[in-house]
Amino acid sequence: MSVKVHKFSSKTPETPYSPVWDYCIAEKKIDIDVDKLADLILSNRGGNIANFFNVLKWDIPVCKDLLKEIKIFHSEYVKNTCGKFNSKLKVRCWSNVMHKGQDIKQHYHSTKENSYLSGNFTVKCDDSSTNYYHPYDHREYPIENSPNMLTIFPSWVTHGTSIHKGDSERITIAFDLILESTPLSDLDSYAGEVSRNLQNDIGELVFL
């Protein structure tokens, strides 16, 4: 299916100290059974918004389908941004289940020298957006959520969500693509040290 690209690049700098940026957020509508995926997530979730289990590791057809689509979209993203990047990669993911009135605050996933790509997949939503922020002046750039939408962006890009206004759950899957050599302690967490420890389980990673 067609890919929508949101491109952000600076104007030609006039001084050697002007800020420079060049990155994109890419979206792609994919066709997998989101109802089945929602049922799986809701039946395994805990009491918090973030649920630190990797559905991409599960031996279930819809989970395998999602991993396959992430692999395909990652290849497309790399081909159309940097051209080629050959490195062994792993992926971790977790689900976010929000109820009416909840939101996810601004955060990023990695700003270190080995940071790579992150993304999210919308399973279920109702009138919500993921908001991305300019790296320097922090202007907000909202992208409307819709079921079956897969998004990839650089891991250092700050993002969050609008306040969920729907009566049913808003369900998304967030993921990080990382180099095989990346220490899990290098990955940041918007939820603090406790959640970081929950996320950083080496056994929950799968090869991309």
ZIWOGI-V202764 format. One record per helix or strand. SS is the DSSP state (@ for helix, = for strand). FROM is the first residue (numbers start at 1). TO is the last residue. Records with the same first field share a line. If there is no record, write none. Layout:
SS: FROM-TO + FROM-TO
//
This chain:
=: 3-9 + 22-29 + 50-51 + 89-98 + 107-107 + 117-124 + 129-133 + 140-144 + 149-154 + 159-161 + 170-179 + 206-207
@: 34-44 + 55-57 + 61-81 + 184-186 + 193-199 + 202-204
//
